[in-house]
């Protein structure tokens, strides 16, 4: 069986959150049969540029909502308006489960909404779930939009 590779793109302005996420992906890499590549970005602009440049056909993007200058909602709109990356799976990633934010992300075309886990093992489990998903056939709907484990 051929080894699969997956690209994870993550944009967040909080360095502690980025380190936490990076450590979780490192743990997954060590136990995964697949190749996992993590692309970290301090803002959505560089994430969008990297998505366009990378042309990954097996990947997922995590987009923090609360970022300075331009927030995750605006970057999600930008991604959905870019023909070459508009179908790329995007998971909105936030500390808040505010129903207004969840609904707005769904309307803007996000694939899923996740509340950031505070526990390392929960984060590892959550990322592992997402890298095993069949994103090409994933259909988002109100019942499964807010990720719960």
Secondary structure as GFF3:
##gff-version 3
##sequence-region A 1 149
A	DSSP	beta_strand	5	11	.	.	.	ID=ss1
A	DSSP	alpha_helix	15	31	.	.	.	ID=ss2
A	DSSP	beta_strand	35	41	.	.	.	ID=ss3
A	DSSP	alpha_helix	44	54	.	.	.	ID=ss4
A	DSSP	beta_strand	59	64	.	.	.	ID=ss5
A	DSSP	alpha_helix	72	80	.	.	.	ID=ss6
A	DSSP	beta_strand	90	94	.	.	.	ID=ss7
A	DSSP	alpha_helix	99	108	.	.	.	ID=ss8
A	DSSP	beta_strand	112	115	.	.	.	ID=ss9
A	DSSP	alpha_helix	120	131	.	.	.	ID=ss10
A	DSSP	three_ten_helix	135	137	.	.	.	ID=ss11
###
